[in-house]
Amino acid sequence: MQGLDGQVAIVTGAAQGIGFGIATVLRAEGANVVVADVDDAAAKAAASVLSRDGDHAFAVQTDVTDRDSVARMAAAAEQRWGRIDILAANAGIYPAVPLRDLEPDVWDQVMAVNARGALFAIQACLPRMAEQGYGRIVLTSSITGPLVAAPEFGHYAASKAAMLGLMRSAALEVIHDGITINAVMPGNIRTEGFTEKTTAEHQTRMLEHVPLGVLGEPEDVGWAVRYLASSEARYVTGQTLVIDGGQVLPE
């Protein structure tokens, strides 16, 4: 595939985990990267790591639930580099809450970050992409919700399924502007949050259900995003790509 040299990529939730994996791959492939995250200190630390080979990354504190904050994120990218080529709308949260204890405020917060946050990011980046006649948008959904389910994650599953409905409709609206919108659907990825919230015993049990026999790494998702964000993927839009080591395959 052609390199991403000179292209500008915005990655939300990029300070750690899957977002940082996506940002790492896009930067390695030549893109200038905006590290957008609600945690300003962590975003700056991540941008510093990505900028070791030059001034190719910077941090923007971004609350994806706040439309004005997201607009400032896009404006900062345009001011710095004059364009936006790639949006990886990755920011997400996943608090475990039993269905009987799920309060409206928790439901609303998960939906606000995961689904509405993706909407705001798309809206903020579309004008520049449409003006350029080119853009690649990739959402981070999940196998949880669209394909499988887990107890205590009904709100999360609903938000990730909602993202795919948004993606398909949006893909049709922007199809004549040179913009594609797709989604990746990770399975169990070895992120800071995953290792902190699960015991070693639980991780071992989870691996029994992954045919490949290993957990995914954030960069595994990053490479899938890199393909969907490429010029070569021009004929792919409104589609999903599962990155799960074969977890959803067995009957």
ABEGO torsion letter per residue (X at the ends): XBBABGBBBBBBGAABEAAAAAAAAAAAAGBBBBBBBABAAAAAAAAAAAAAAEBABBBBBBBAABAAAAAAAAAAAAAAAGBBABBBBABBBBBBBBAAABBAAAAAAAAAAAAAAAAAAAAAAAAAAAAAGBBBBBBBBBABGAABBBBGAAAAAAAAAAAAAAAAAAAAAAAAAGBBBBBBBBBBBBBAAAAAABBAAAAAAAAAABAAGBBBBAAAAAAAAAAAABAAAAABBGBBBBBAGGAAABX
